[in-house]
């Protein structure tokens, strides 16, 4: 599953990153953090807004919301 995608590289000491404008998408930032993405590489104009957004959230909260969303998706299918 996508939620466990970074775990295999991490077991082998490999970092996982997102490059490009996808990494700057504030709606996806929480998902990236909750699944263990190590680095978001974004254009210079996106660095400060993304940094501000990351400082306003916690990984624990991100994981809780991701799990709640995954569970709600399963119950609606």
C-alpha positions in Angstrom: 0.0 0.0 0.0 1.1 3.6 -0.5 0.9 4.1 3.3 3.8 1.7 3.8 5.8 2.5 0.7 8.7 4.2 2.4 9.2 1.4 5.0 11.1 -0.9 2.7 13.8 1.6 1.6 14.1 2.8 5.3 14.8 -0.8 6.3 17.8 -0.6 4.0 19.0 2.8 5.1 17.7 4.6 2.0 15.9 7.9 2.4 12.7 8.7 0.5 11.9 12.0 -1.0 9.4 13.8 -3.2 10.7 16.2 -5.8 9.0 19.0 -7.8 5.7 20.8 -7.2 4.0 17.8 -5.8 6.1 18.2 -2.7 4.8 21.8 -2.3 1.2 20.7 -2.3 0.0 21.7 1.2 -2.9 19.3 0.9 -0.5 16.4 0.5 2.1 17.5 3.0 0.4 15.7 5.9 0.2 12.5 3.9 3.8 12.7 3.0 4.9 13.2 6.6 2.6 10.5 8.0 3.9 7.8 5.6 7.5 8.7 6.4 8.7 10.7 3.5 12.1 12.1 4.6 12.5 15.1 2.3 10.3 17.4 0.2 12.3 19.1 -2.5 10.5 22.1 -3.8 11.1 25.3 -5.9 12.6 28.2 -4.0 9.3 30.2 -4.0 7.6 27.3 -2.2 10.2 26.8 0.6 8.9 29.4 3.1 5.2 28.6 2.8 5.9 24.8 3.0 8.2 25.3 6.0 5.5 27.4 7.8 2.9 24.7 7.1 5.2 21.9 8.4 5.8 23.8 11.6 2.1 24.1 12.2 1.4 20.3 12.1 2.7 17.3 14.0 3.5 13.9 12.5 1.3 12.2 15.1 -1.7 14.3 14.1 -0.9 13.5 10.4 -0.9 9.8 11.1 -4.1 10.0 13.0 -5.9 11.8 10.2 -4.5 9.4 7.6 -5.7 6.4 9.5 -9.1 8.0 10.0 -9.3 8.7 6.3 -8.2 5.2 5.3 -10.7 3.7 7.7 -13.6 5.9 6.4 -12.7 4.9 2.8 -12.9 1.2 3.7 -16.3 1.6 5.4 -17.8 3.4 2.4 -16.8 0.7 -0.1 
